[in-house]
C-alpha cells in the first residue's frame, strides 16, 4: 500500500517491455500483469517513434488490455513488481 512518502516510479519507456505490475484494485480477480507489447505512435519523421500505450497481459488468465503507458506512474492504480 503506498504511503505519503512514496514517489511514483520513474519509468524508462525503453525498459517497459516484459516489466511486471500489480493492480492495486484487482479486476475480475486478476492483479498480476506483464507488459507484453509497446504501442508506438505512427510517426515516420522521428525514429524511433514514441511509445504511447502498452499491452498488459494478466498472468493468470492470459487476457490482454491496452493502457496508456503513463498510467503506470499512478500509484493508486499500479505498483511496480508483483506484490
PDB file of N, CA, C and O in Angstrom, chain B, residues numbered from 101:
ATOM      1  N   UNK B 101       0.844  -1.176   0.000  1.00  0.00           N
ATOM      2  CA  UNK B 101       0.000   0.000   0.000  1.00  0.00           C
ATOM      3  C   UNK B 101       0.889   1.238   0.000  1.00  0.00           C
ATOM      4  O   UNK B 101       1.747   1.373   0.873  1.00  0.00           O
ATOM      5  N   UNK B 102       0.708   2.134  -0.944  1.00  0.00           N
ATOM      6  CA  UNK B 102       1.553   3.326  -0.970  1.00  0.00           C
ATOM      7  C   UNK B 102       1.241   4.258   0.185  1.00  0.00           C
ATOM      8  O   UNK B 102       0.113   4.312   0.677  1.00  0.00           O
ATOM      9  N   UNK B 103       2.260   4.990   0.607  1.00  0.00           N
ATOM     10  CA  UNK B 103       2.038   5.985   1.654  1.00  0.00           C
ATOM     11  C   UNK B 103       2.512   7.338   1.143  1.00  0.00           C
ATOM     12  O   UNK B 103       2.976   7.451   0.008  1.00  0.00           O
ATOM     13  N   UNK B 104       2.396   8.352   1.970  1.00  0.00           N
ATOM     14  CA  UNK B 104       2.685   9.725   1.548  1.00  0.00           C
ATOM     15  C   UNK B 104       4.149   9.928   1.175  1.00  0.00           C
ATOM     16  O   UNK B 104       4.458  10.840   0.407  1.00  0.00           O
ATOM     17  N   UNK B 105       5.059   9.105   1.696  1.00  0.00           N
ATOM     18  CA  UNK B 105       6.475   9.290   1.411  1.00  0.00           C
ATOM     19  C   UNK B 105       6.915   8.595   0.129  1.00  0.00           C
ATOM     20  O   UNK B 105       8.020   8.837  -0.356  1.00  0.00           O
ATOM     21  N   UNK B 106       6.078   7.748  -0.417  1.00  0.00           N
ATOM     22  CA  UNK B 106       6.441   7.032  -1.640  1.00  0.00           C
ATOM     23  C   UNK B 106       6.218   7.923  -2.856  1.00  0.00           C
ATOM     24  O   UNK B 106       5.234   8.659  -2.933  1.00  0.00           O
ATOM     25  N   UNK B 107       7.139   7.843  -3.794  1.00  0.00           N
ATOM     26  CA  UNK B 107       7.042   8.608  -5.039  1.00  0.00           C
ATOM     27  C   UNK B 107       6.617   7.676  -6.166  1.00  0.00           C
ATOM     28  O   UNK B 107       6.892   6.477  -6.125  1.00  0.00           O
ATOM     29  N   UNK B 108       5.946   8.230  -7.170  1.00  0.00           N
ATOM     30  CA  UNK B 108       5.618   7.395  -8.328  1.00  0.00           C
ATOM     31  C   UNK B 108       6.896   6.907  -8.995  1.00  0.00           C
ATOM     32  O   UNK B 108       7.906   7.611  -8.992  1.00  0.00           O
ATOM     33  N   UNK B 109       6.860   5.707  -9.566  1.00  0.00           N
ATOM     34  CA  UNK B 109       8.077   5.210 -10.205  1.00  0.00           C
ATOM     35  C   UNK B 109       8.452   6.060 -11.407  1.00  0.00           C
ATOM     36  O   UNK B 109       7.587   6.528 -12.148  1.00  0.00           O
ATOM     37  N   UNK B 110       9.747   6.253 -11.592  1.00  0.00           N
ATOM     38  CA  UNK B 110      10.241   6.935 -12.799  1.00  0.00           C
ATOM     39  C   UNK B 110      10.451   5.833 -13.821  1.00  0.00           C
ATOM     40  O   UNK B 110      11.277   4.941 -13.630  1.00  0.00           O
ATOM     41  N   UNK B 111       9.707   5.901 -14.890  1.00  0.00           N
ATOM     42  CA  UNK B 111       9.744   4.832 -15.870  1.00  0.00           C
ATOM     43  C   UNK B 111      10.563   5.222 -17.086  1.00  0.00           C
ATOM     44  O   UNK B 111      10.450   6.330 -17.610  1.00  0.00           O
ATOM     45  N   UNK B 112      11.372   4.302 -17.511  1.00  0.00           N
ATOM     46  CA  UNK B 112      12.110   4.452 -18.754  1.00  0.00           C
ATOM     47  C   UNK B 112      11.330   3.658 -19.798  1.00  0.00           C
ATOM     48  O   UNK B 112      11.270   2.431 -19.708  1.00  0.00           O
ATOM     49  N   UNK B 113      10.732   4.322 -20.783  1.00  0.00           N
ATOM     50  CA  UNK B 113       9.922   3.606 -21.769  1.00  0.00           C
ATOM     51  C   UNK B 113      10.663   2.468 -22.460  1.00  0.00           C
ATOM     52  O   UNK B 113      10.045   1.494 -22.890  1.00  0.00           O
ATOM     53  N   UNK B 114      11.976   2.586 -22.567  1.00  0.00           N
ATOM     54  CA  UNK B 114      12.761   1.540 -23.225  1.00  0.00           C
ATOM     55  C   UNK B 114      12.846   0.263 -22.392  1.00  0.00           C
ATOM     56  O   UNK B 114      13.177  -0.799 -22.918  1.00  0.00           O
ATOM     57  N   UNK B 115      12.547   0.363 -21.083  1.00  0.00           N
ATOM     58  CA  UNK B 115      12.644  -0.799 -20.204  1.00  0.00           C
ATOM     59  C   UNK B 115      11.279  -1.343 -19.781  1.00  0.00           C
ATOM     60  O   UNK B 115      11.200  -2.186 -18.888  1.00  0.00           O
ATOM     61  N   UNK B 116      10.216  -0.870 -20.410  1.00  0.00           N
ATOM     62  CA  UNK B 116       8.874  -1.311 -20.045  1.00  0.00           C
ATOM     63  C   UNK B 116       8.553  -2.727 -20.500  1.00  0.00           C
ATOM     64  O   UNK B 116       7.858  -3.458 -19.795  1.00  0.00           O
ATOM     65  N   UNK B 117       9.050  -3.122 -21.665  1.00  0.00           N
ATOM     66  CA  UNK B 117       8.713  -4.426 -22.207  1.00  0.00           C
ATOM     67  C   UNK B 117       9.111  -5.530 -21.236  1.00  0.00           C
ATOM     68  O   UNK B 117      10.249  -5.581 -20.768  1.00  0.00           O
ATOM     69  N   UNK B 118       8.172  -6.401 -20.944  1.00  0.00           N
ATOM     70  CA  UNK B 118       8.308  -7.542 -20.031  1.00  0.00           C
ATOM     71  C   UNK B 118       8.427  -7.137 -18.558  1.00  0.00           C
ATOM     72  O   UNK B 118       8.791  -7.964 -17.722  1.00  0.00           O
ATOM     73  N   UNK B 119       8.125  -5.879 -18.232  1.00  0.00           N
ATOM     74  CA  UNK B 119       8.133  -5.486 -16.823  1.00  0.00           C
ATOM     75  C   UNK B 119       6.872  -6.022 -16.140  1.00  0.00           C
ATOM     76  O   UNK B 119       5.859  -6.271 -16.794  1.00  0.00           O
ATOM     77  N   UNK B 120       6.946  -6.196 -14.829  1.00  0.00           N
ATOM     78  CA  UNK B 120       5.871  -6.805 -14.039  1.00  0.00           C
ATOM     79  C   UNK B 120       5.159  -5.737 -13.216  1.00  0.00           C
ATOM     80  O   UNK B 120       5.792  -4.820 -12.693  1.00  0.00           O
ATOM     81  N   UNK B 121       3.818  -5.865 -13.104  1.00  0.00           N
ATOM     82  CA  UNK B 121       2.999  -4.881 -12.410  1.00  0.00           C
ATOM     83  C   UNK B 121       1.903  -5.557 -11.617  1.00  0.00           C
ATOM     84  O   UNK B 121       1.411  -6.624 -11.986  1.00  0.00           O
ATOM     85  N   UNK B 122       1.521  -4.906 -10.499  1.00  0.00           N
ATOM     86  CA  UNK B 122       0.415  -5.367  -9.674  1.00  0.00           C
ATOM     87  C   UNK B 122      -0.670  -4.301  -9.677  1.00  0.00           C
ATOM     88  O   UNK B 122      -0.404  -3.133  -9.396  1.00  0.00           O
ATOM     89  N   UNK B 123      -1.890  -4.706  -9.995  1.00  0.00           N
ATOM     90  CA  UNK B 123      -3.022  -3.790  -9.946  1.00  0.00           C
ATOM     91  C   UNK B 123      -3.411  -3.584  -8.479  1.00  0.00           C
ATOM     92  O   UNK B 123      -3.559  -4.558  -7.741  1.00  0.00           O
ATOM     93  N   UNK B 124      -3.575  -2.340  -8.052  1.00  0.00           N
ATOM     94  CA  UNK B 124      -3.949  -2.048  -6.668  1.00  0.00           C
ATOM     95  C   UNK B 124      -5.342  -2.611  -6.387  1.00  0.00           C
ATOM     96  O   UNK B 124      -5.561  -3.235  -5.348  1.00  0.00           O
ATOM     97  N   UNK B 125      -6.281  -2.394  -7.305  1.00  0.00           N
ATOM     98  CA  UNK B 125      -7.638  -2.933  -7.199  1.00  0.00           C
ATOM     99  C   UNK B 125      -7.794  -4.027  -8.254  1.00  0.00           C
ATOM    100  O   UNK B 125      -7.944  -3.715  -9.435  1.00  0.00           O
ATOM    101  N   UNK B 126      -7.761  -5.301  -7.858  1.00  0.00           N
ATOM    102  CA  UNK B 126      -7.887  -6.377  -8.841  1.00  0.00           C
ATOM    103  C   UNK B 126      -9.178  -6.259  -9.653  1.00  0.00           C
ATOM    104  O   UNK B 126     -10.229  -5.880  -9.136  1.00  0.00           O
ATOM    105  N   UNK B 127      -9.065  -6.591 -10.919  1.00  0.00           N
ATOM    106  CA  UNK B 127     -10.211  -6.605 -11.821  1.00  0.00           C
ATOM    107  C   UNK B 127     -10.447  -8.051 -12.229  1.00  0.00           C
ATOM    108  O   UNK B 127      -9.544  -8.720 -12.733  1.00  0.00           O
ATOM    109  N   UNK B 128     -11.664  -8.525 -12.009  1.00  0.00           N
ATOM    110  CA  UNK B 128     -12.005  -9.923 -12.324  1.00  0.00           C
ATOM    111  C   UNK B 128     -11.027 -10.882 -11.637  1.00  0.00           C
ATOM    112  O   UNK B 128     -10.597 -11.874 -12.226  1.00  0.00           O
ATOM    113  N   UNK B 129     -10.687 -10.573 -10.399  1.00  0.00           N
ATOM    114  CA  UNK B 129      -9.795 -11.386  -9.560  1.00  0.00           C
ATOM    115  C   UNK B 129      -8.382 -11.510 -10.119  1.00  0.00           C
ATOM    116  O   UNK B 129      -7.650 -12.437  -9.771  1.00  0.00           O
ATOM    117  N   UNK B 130      -7.999 -10.575 -10.986  1.00  0.00           N
ATOM    118  CA  UNK B 130      -6.646 -10.597 -11.534  1.00  0.00           C
ATOM    119  C   UNK B 130      -5.897  -9.360 -11.081  1.00  0.00           C
ATOM    120  O   UNK B 130      -6.417  -8.245 -11.134  1.00  0.00           O
ATOM    121  N   UNK B 131      -4.667  -9.572 -10.634  1.00  0.00           N
ATOM    122  CA  UNK B 131      -3.902  -8.415 -10.186  1.00  0.00           C
ATOM    123  C   UNK B 131      -2.463  -8.407 -10.676  1.00  0.00           C
ATOM    124  O   UNK B 131      -1.801  -7.372 -10.595  1.00  0.00           O
ATOM    125  N   UNK B 132      -1.960  -9.519 -11.179  1.00  0.00           N
ATOM    126  CA  UNK B 132      -0.574  -9.569 -11.660  1.00  0.00           C
ATOM    127  C   UNK B 132      -0.545  -9.525 -13.185  1.00  0.00           C
ATOM    128  O   UNK B 132      -1.218 -10.301 -13.863  1.00  0.00           O
ATOM    129  N   UNK B 133       0.263  -8.584 -13.708  1.00  0.00           N
ATOM    130  CA  UNK B 133       0.320  -8.350 -15.147  1.00  0.00           C
ATOM    131  C   UNK B 133       1.759  -8.205 -15.619  1.00  0.00           C
ATOM    132  O   UNK B 133       2.651  -7.852 -14.847  1.00  0.00           O
ATOM    133  N   UNK B 134       1.966  -8.484 -16.902  1.00  0.00           N
ATOM    134  CA  UNK B 134       3.261  -8.290 -17.565  1.00  0.00           C
ATOM    135  C   UNK B 134       3.013  -7.435 -18.803  1.00  0.00           C
ATOM    136  O   UNK B 134       2.029  -7.632 -19.516  1.00  0.00           O
ATOM    137  N   UNK B 135       3.916  -6.482 -19.052  1.00  0.00           N
ATOM    138  CA  UNK B 135       3.838  -5.689 -20.270  1.00  0.00           C
ATOM    139  C   UNK B 135       4.375  -6.566 -21.405  1.00  0.00           C
ATOM    140  O   UNK B 135       5.552  -6.925 -21.417  1.00  0.00           O
ATOM    141  N   UNK B 136       3.496  -6.909 -22.361  1.00  0.00           N
ATOM    142  CA  UNK B 136       3.884  -7.824 -23.436  1.00  0.00           C
ATOM    143  C   UNK B 136       4.139  -7.129 -24.773  1.00  0.00           C
ATOM    144  O   UNK B 136       4.723  -7.717 -25.683  1.00  0.00           O
ATOM    145  N   UNK B 137       3.692  -5.856 -24.886  1.00  0.00           N
ATOM    146  CA  UNK B 137       3.904  -5.161 -26.152  1.00  0.00           C
ATOM    147  C   UNK B 137       3.877  -3.666 -25.928  1.00  0.00           C
ATOM    148  O   UNK B 137       3.134  -3.167 -25.083  1.00  0.00           O
ATOM    149  N   UNK B 138       4.689  -2.952 -26.686  1.00  0.00           N
ATOM    150  CA  UNK B 138       4.710  -1.494 -26.659  1.00  0.00           C
ATOM    151  C   UNK B 138       4.046  -0.991 -27.939  1.00  0.00           C
ATOM    152  O   UNK B 138       4.370  -1.453 -29.033  1.00  0.00           O
ATOM    153  N   UNK B 139       3.124  -0.050 -27.801  1.00  0.00           N
ATOM    154  CA  UNK B 139       2.440   0.521 -28.953  1.00  0.00           C
ATOM    155  C   UNK B 139       3.043   1.891 -29.208  1.00  0.00           C
ATOM    156  O   UNK B 139       3.017   2.765 -28.341  1.00  0.00           O
ATOM    157  N   UNK B 140       3.586   2.070 -30.402  1.00  0.00           N
ATOM    158  CA  UNK B 140       4.268   3.314 -30.740  1.00  0.00           C
ATOM    159  C   UNK B 140       3.405   4.167 -31.658  1.00  0.00           C
ATOM    160  O   UNK B 140       2.593   3.657 -32.430  1.00  0.00           O
ATOM    161  N   UNK B 141       3.600   5.481 -31.556  1.00  0.00           N
ATOM    162  CA  UNK B 141       2.897   6.416 -32.434  1.00  0.00           C
ATOM    163  C   UNK B 141       3.358   6.190 -33.864  1.00  0.00           C
ATOM    164  O   UNK B 141       4.495   5.788 -34.113  1.00  0.00           O
ATOM    165  N   UNK B 142       2.469   6.451 -34.783  1.00  0.00           N
ATOM    166  CA  UNK B 142       2.825   6.307 -36.196  1.00  0.00           C
ATOM    167  C   UNK B 142       3.434   7.615 -36.680  1.00  0.00           C
ATOM    168  O   UNK B 142       2.777   8.443 -37.311  1.00  0.00           O
ATOM    169  N   UNK B 143       4.704   7.767 -36.365  1.00  0.00           N
ATOM    170  CA  UNK B 143       5.419   8.988 -36.692  1.00  0.00           C
ATOM    171  C   UNK B 143       6.654   8.614 -37.493  1.00  0.00           C
ATOM    172  O   UNK B 143       7.671   8.210 -36.930  1.00  0.00           O
ATOM    173  N   UNK B 144       6.561   8.750 -38.801  1.00  0.00           N
ATOM    174  CA  UNK B 144       7.656   8.341 -39.655  1.00  0.00           C
ATOM    175  C   UNK B 144       8.808   9.325 -39.696  1.00  0.00           C
ATOM    176  O   UNK B 144       9.823   9.053 -40.336  1.00  0.00           O
ATOM    177  N   UNK B 145       8.676  10.466 -39.028  1.00  0.00           N
ATOM    178  CA  UNK B 145       9.704  11.500 -39.111  1.00  0.00           C
ATOM    179  C   UNK B 145      10.741  11.435 -37.992  1.00  0.00           C
ATOM    180  O   UNK B 145      11.841  11.967 -38.140  1.00  0.00           O
ATOM    181  N   UNK B 146      10.408  10.801 -36.893  1.00  0.00           N
ATOM    182  CA  UNK B 146      11.316  10.789 -35.737  1.00  0.00           C
ATOM    183  C   UNK B 146      11.556   9.365 -35.249  1.00  0.00           C
ATOM    184  O   UNK B 146      11.001   8.972 -34.224  1.00  0.00           O
ATOM    185  N   UNK B 147      12.356   8.595 -35.946  1.00  0.00           N
ATOM    186  CA  UNK B 147      12.614   7.237 -35.471  1.00  0.00           C
ATOM    187  C   UNK B 147      13.496   7.264 -34.236  1.00  0.00           C
ATOM    188  O   UNK B 147      14.396   8.104 -34.211  1.00  0.00           O
ATOM    189  N   UNK B 148      13.341   6.457 -33.232  1.00  0.00           N
ATOM    190  CA  UNK B 148      12.172   5.594 -33.111  1.00  0.00           C
ATOM    191  C   UNK B 148      10.958   6.403 -32.657  1.00  0.00           C
ATOM    192  O   UNK B 148      11.093   7.409 -31.961  1.00  0.00           O
ATOM    193  N   UNK B 149       9.787   5.955 -33.056  1.00  0.00           N
ATOM    194  CA  UNK B 149       8.544   6.648 -32.696  1.00  0.00           C
ATOM    195  C   UNK B 149       8.303   6.529 -31.199  1.00  0.00           C
ATOM    196  O   UNK B 149       8.659   5.515 -30.598  1.00  0.00           O
ATOM    197  N   UNK B 150       7.701   7.550 -30.585  1.00  0.00           N
ATOM    198  CA  UNK B 150       7.458   7.490 -29.135  1.00  0.00           C
ATOM    199  C   UNK B 150       6.418   6.433 -28.771  1.00  0.00           C
ATOM    200  O   UNK B 150       5.502   6.144 -29.542  1.00  0.00           O
ATOM    201  N   UNK B 151       6.583   5.869 -27.588  1.00  0.00           N
ATOM    202  CA  UNK B 151       5.636   4.879 -27.071  1.00  0.00           C
ATOM    203  C   UNK B 151       4.424   5.628 -26.536  1.00  0.00           C
ATOM    204  O   UNK B 151       4.569   6.604 -25.800  1.00  0.00           O
ATOM    205  N   UNK B 152       3.225   5.173 -26.906  1.00  0.00           N
ATOM    206  CA  UNK B 152       2.015   5.824 -26.420  1.00  0.00           C
ATOM    207  C   UNK B 152       1.186   4.914 -25.514  1.00  0.00           C
ATOM    208  O   UNK B 152       0.530   5.390 -24.588  1.00  0.00           O
ATOM    209  N   UNK B 153       1.213   3.607 -25.779  1.00  0.00           N
ATOM    210  CA  UNK B 153       0.440   2.646 -24.990  1.00  0.00           C
ATOM    211  C   UNK B 153       1.273   1.403 -24.726  1.00  0.00           C
ATOM    212  O   UNK B 153       2.304   1.172 -25.358  1.00  0.00           O
ATOM    213  N   UNK B 154       0.794   0.603 -23.770  1.00  0.00           N
ATOM    214  CA  UNK B 154       1.378  -0.714 -23.526  1.00  0.00           C
ATOM    215  C   UNK B 154       0.261  -1.732 -23.480  1.00  0.00           C
ATOM    216  O   UNK B 154      -0.866  -1.419 -23.097  1.00  0.00           O
ATOM    217  N   UNK B 155       0.578  -2.951 -23.872  1.00  0.00           N
ATOM    218  CA  UNK B 155      -0.372  -4.053 -23.758  1.00  0.00           C
ATOM    219  C   UNK B 155       0.023  -4.837 -22.512  1.00  0.00           C
ATOM    220  O   UNK B 155       1.139  -5.345 -22.396  1.00  0.00           O
ATOM    221  N   UNK B 156      -0.938  -4.920 -21.575  1.00  0.00           N
ATOM    222  CA  UNK B 156      -0.718  -5.629 -20.312  1.00  0.00           C
ATOM    223  C   UNK B 156      -1.428  -6.974 -20.395  1.00  0.00           C
ATOM    224  O   UNK B 156      -2.606  -7.038 -20.747  1.00  0.00           O
ATOM    225  N   UNK B 157      -0.705  -8.059 -20.067  1.00  0.00           N
ATOM    226  CA  UNK B 157      -1.298  -9.384 -20.082  1.00  0.00           C
ATOM    227  C   UNK B 157      -1.403  -9.905 -18.659  1.00  0.00           C
ATOM    228  O   UNK B 157      -0.425  -9.902 -17.911  1.00  0.00           O
ATOM    229  N   UNK B 158      -2.615 -10.358 -18.287  1.00  0.00           N
ATOM    230  CA  UNK B 158      -2.822 -10.937 -16.964  1.00  0.00           C
ATOM    231  C   UNK B 158      -2.085 -12.271 -16.888  1.00  0.00           C
ATOM    232  O   UNK B 158      -2.165 -13.086 -17.807  1.00  0.00           O
ATOM    233  N   UNK B 159      -1.373 -12.484 -15.797  1.00  0.00           N
ATOM    234  CA  UNK B 159      -0.578 -13.694 -15.648  1.00  0.00           C
ATOM    235  C   UNK B 159      -1.471 -14.924 -15.535  1.00  0.00           C
ATOM    236  O   UNK B 159      -1.178 -15.958 -16.136  1.00  0.00           O
ATOM    237  N   UNK B 160      -2.543 -14.824 -14.781  1.00  0.00           N
ATOM    238  CA  UNK B 160      -3.389 -15.989 -14.515  1.00  0.00           C
ATOM    239  C   UNK B 160      -4.192 -16.423 -15.739  1.00  0.00           C
ATOM    240  O   UNK B 160      -4.158 -17.596 -16.108  1.00  0.00           O
ATOM    241  N   UNK B 161      -4.908 -15.505 -16.368  1.00  0.00           N
ATOM    242  CA  UNK B 161      -5.809 -15.872 -17.466  1.00  0.00           C
ATOM    243  C   UNK B 161      -5.201 -15.685 -18.847  1.00  0.00           C
ATOM    244  O   UNK B 161      -5.648 -16.308 -19.810  1.00  0.00           O
ATOM    245  N   UNK B 162      -4.186 -14.832 -18.954  1.00  0.00           N
ATOM    246  CA  UNK B 162      -3.612 -14.543 -20.257  1.00  0.00           C
ATOM    247  C   UNK B 162      -4.363 -13.470 -21.027  1.00  0.00           C
ATOM    248  O   UNK B 162      -3.995 -13.150 -22.157  1.00  0.00           O
ATOM    249  N   UNK B 163      -5.426 -12.900 -20.423  1.00  0.00           N
ATOM    250  CA  UNK B 163      -6.171 -11.833 -21.089  1.00  0.00           C
ATOM    251  C   UNK B 163      -5.307 -10.589 -21.198  1.00  0.00           C
ATOM    252  O   UNK B 163      -4.492 -10.306 -20.321  1.00  0.00           O
ATOM    253  N   UNK B 164      -5.494  -9.843 -22.291  1.00  0.00           N
ATOM    254  CA  UNK B 164      -4.708  -8.633 -22.524  1.00  0.00           C
ATOM    255  C   UNK B 164      -5.591  -7.400 -22.541  1.00  0.00           C
ATOM    256  O   UNK B 164      -6.762  -7.452 -22.917  1.00  0.00           O
ATOM    257  N   UNK B 165      -4.998  -6.285 -22.124  1.00  0.00           N
ATOM    258  CA  UNK B 165      -5.663  -4.997 -22.181  1.00  0.00           C
ATOM    259  C   UNK B 165      -4.614  -3.950 -22.538  1.00  0.00           C
ATOM    260  O   UNK B 165      -3.436  -4.103 -22.214  1.00  0.00           O
ATOM    261  N   UNK B 166      -5.046  -2.895 -23.203  1.00  0.00           N
ATOM    262  CA  UNK B 166      -4.142  -1.829 -23.608  1.00  0.00           C
ATOM    263  C   UNK B 166      -4.412  -0.592 -22.766  1.00  0.00           C
ATOM    264  O   UNK B 166      -5.562  -0.186 -22.598  1.00  0.00           O
ATOM    265  N   UNK B 167      -3.345   0.010 -22.234  1.00  0.00           N
ATOM    266  CA  UNK B 167      -3.467   1.241 -21.448  1.00  0.00           C
ATOM    267  C   UNK B 167      -2.375   2.211 -21.885  1.00  0.00           C
ATOM    268  O   UNK B 167      -1.381   1.809 -22.489  1.00  0.00           O
ATOM    269  N   UNK B 168      -2.566   3.484 -21.576  1.00  0.00           N
ATOM    270  CA  UNK B 168      -1.513   4.476 -21.813  1.00  0.00           C
ATOM    271  C   UNK B 168      -0.352   4.152 -20.868  1.00  0.00           C
ATOM    272  O   UNK B 168      -0.572   3.890 -19.685  1.00  0.00           O
ATOM    273  N   UNK B 169       0.854   4.167 -21.373  1.00  0.00           N
ATOM    274  CA  UNK B 169       1.979   3.727 -20.539  1.00  0.00           C
ATOM    275  C   UNK B 169       2.183   4.618 -19.325  1.00  0.00           C
ATOM    276  O   UNK B 169       2.695   4.152 -18.307  1.00  0.00           O
ATOM    277  N   UNK B 170       1.805   5.865 -19.401  1.00  0.00           N
ATOM    278  CA  UNK B 170       1.989   6.772 -18.259  1.00  0.00           C
ATOM    279  C   UNK B 170       1.022   6.479 -17.110  1.00  0.00           C
ATOM    280  O   UNK B 170       1.226   6.966 -15.998  1.00  0.00           O
ATOM    281  N   UNK B 171      -0.023   5.694 -17.359  1.00  0.00           N
ATOM    282  CA  UNK B 171      -0.920   5.289 -16.268  1.00  0.00           C
ATOM    283  C   UNK B 171      -0.176   4.464 -15.223  1.00  0.00           C
ATOM    284  O   UNK B 171      -0.591   4.399 -14.066  1.00  0.00           O
ATOM    285  N   UNK B 172       0.911   3.843 -15.626  1.00  0.00           N
ATOM    286  CA  UNK B 172       1.673   3.012 -14.691  1.00  0.00           C
ATOM    287  C   UNK B 172       2.354   3.837 -13.604  1.00  0.00           C
ATOM    288  O   UNK B 172       2.819   3.278 -12.611  1.00  0.00           O
ATOM    289  N   UNK B 173       2.421   5.152 -13.774  1.00  0.00           N
ATOM    290  CA  UNK B 173       3.019   6.001 -12.733  1.00  0.00           C
ATOM    291  C   UNK B 173       1.993   6.370 -11.664  1.00  0.00           C
ATOM    292  O   UNK B 173       2.354   6.995 -10.666  1.00  0.00           O
ATOM    293  N   UNK B 174       0.728   6.002 -11.844  1.00  0.00           N
ATOM    294  CA  UNK B 174      -0.326   6.295 -10.874  1.00  0.00           C
ATOM    295  C   UNK B 174      -0.322   5.212  -9.795  1.00  0.00           C
ATOM    296  O   UNK B 174      -0.817   4.105 -10.011  1.00  0.00           O
ATOM    297  N   UNK B 175       0.242   5.544  -8.635  1.00  0.00           N
ATOM    298  CA  UNK B 175       0.391   4.561  -7.561  1.00  0.00           C
ATOM    299  C   UNK B 175      -0.925   4.188  -6.896  1.00  0.00           C
ATOM    300  O   UNK B 175      -0.960   3.264  -6.084  1.00  0.00           O
ATOM    301  N   UNK B 176      -2.009   4.886  -7.221  1.00  0.00           N
ATOM    302  CA  UNK B 176      -3.317   4.472  -6.706  1.00  0.00           C
ATOM    303  C   UNK B 176      -3.911   3.367  -7.571  1.00  0.00           C
ATOM    304  O   UNK B 176      -4.915   2.756  -7.205  1.00  0.00           O
ATOM    305  N   UNK B 177      -3.283   3.112  -8.729  1.00  0.00           N
ATOM    306  CA  UNK B 177      -3.774   2.074  -9.642  1.00  0.00           C
ATOM    307  C   UNK B 177      -2.785   0.943  -9.868  1.00  0.00           C
ATOM    308  O   UNK B 177      -3.191  -0.210 -10.016  1.00  0.00           O
ATOM    309  N   UNK B 178      -1.481   1.257  -9.899  1.00  0.00           N
ATOM    310  CA  UNK B 178      -0.468   0.264 -10.227  1.00  0.00           C
ATOM    311  C   UNK B 178       0.731   0.338  -9.290  1.00  0.00           C
ATOM    312  O   UNK B 178       1.164   1.419  -8.889  1.00  0.00           O
ATOM    313  N   UNK B 179       1.256  -0.840  -8.950  1.00  0.00           N
ATOM    314  CA  UNK B 179       2.523  -0.942  -8.218  1.00  0.00           C
ATOM    315  C   UNK B 179       3.508  -1.672  -9.129  1.00  0.00           C
ATOM    316  O   UNK B 179       3.153  -2.633  -9.811  1.00  0.00           O
ATOM    317  N   UNK B 180       4.748  -1.196  -9.124  1.00  0.00           N
ATOM    318  CA  UNK B 180       5.770  -1.848  -9.931  1.00  0.00           C
ATOM    319  C   UNK B 180       6.189  -3.144  -9.256  1.00  0.00           C
ATOM    320  O   UNK B 180       6.382  -3.178  -8.041  1.00  0.00           O
ATOM    321  N   UNK B 181       6.328  -4.201 -10.028  1.00  0.00           N
ATOM    322  CA  UNK B 181       6.667  -5.527  -9.499  1.00  0.00           C
ATOM    323  C   UNK B 181       5.424  -6.260  -9.052  1.00  0.00           C
ATOM    324  O   UNK B 181       4.313  -5.735  -9.136  1.00  0.00           O
ATOM    325  N   UNK B 182       5.620  -7.500  -8.567  1.00  0.00           N
ATOM    326  CA  UNK B 182       4.481  -8.300  -8.081  1.00  0.00           C
ATOM    327  C   UNK B 182       4.484  -8.288  -6.566  1.00  0.00           C
ATOM    328  O   UNK B 182       5.512  -8.506  -5.925  1.00  0.00           O
ATOM    329  N   UNK B 183       3.311  -8.029  -6.007  1.00  0.00           N
ATOM    330  CA  UNK B 183       3.165  -7.990  -4.550  1.00  0.00           C
ATOM    331  C   UNK B 183       2.050  -8.895  -4.123  1.00  0.00           C
ATOM    332  O   UNK B 183       1.766  -9.004  -2.930  1.00  0.00           O
TER     333      UNK B 183
END
